[in-house]
């Protein structure tokens, strides 16, 4: 089991692997806003655990296991961002999903994914819910309560 920090590194390696033949330490550092030495330390751990192959001054490559887990990590993040949209959350969805993703169990993520799919397949219910949220928000503002 990976720590939340290592999950973030693996998720980013996976994302970069989708569009780049070569993944560089600097690319990961820039995207995650961390130092290159921090990236190298994480890559060594991911390498040791069999999720990537990494050697200094050579490329960073996902193993099959790393690619499979990376896909699931990206999917989890996407599901949570879609969930925040479906529940009409007025937050930074990317930041909020990142905060949530490491603390929810797989059964909870699956339940959220089911809810998102249900709401997307039932636009009338989703529209009704959004209208309900707007009315509640308006009421909160009229009562001087921040939504």
C-alpha positions, 0 to 999 in steps of 0.5 A, a space after each residue: 500500500 502506498 502512502 498518499 504522497 507516493 500515490 500522488 507521485 505515481 498518479 503524476 507519472 501515469 498522467 505524464 506517460 499518457 502524453 510523453 514518451 520521456 518522463 523527466 524528474 523536472 516535469 514531475 517536480 514542476 507539476 507537483 510543486 516539489 523539489 527535484 530531490 523529493 521526486 528522486 526519493 519518491 521515484 526510488 521508493 516506487 522503483 523498489 516497490 515495483 511500480 516503475 523502473 527508474 535509474 538516475 539519468 535514464 528514463 522513468 517507466 511504468 511497470 504493468 502494475 504501476 500503469 494499472 494502479 496509476 490508471 485507478 488513481 487518475 480515475 479516482 480523482 476524476 470521479 471525485 471531481 465529477 462528484 463535486 460538480 454533480 453536488 454543485 460544490 462551489 470549490 476548486 474541484 481539482 484541489 478538493 478532489 486531491 484533498 479527498 482522494 486519499 481518505 476514502 475507501 474503495 467502496 465509498 469511491 464506487 458508491 460515489 461513482 454510481 451516484 455520479 453515473 445515476 445523476 448524469 443519466 437522470 438529468 431531470 433529477 440533477 437539474 432539480 437538485 441544482 435548483 434546490 442548491 441554488 435556492 438554499 444558497 440564496 436563502 443562506 445569503 439572505 440570512 447572512 450565512 455564508 454558503 
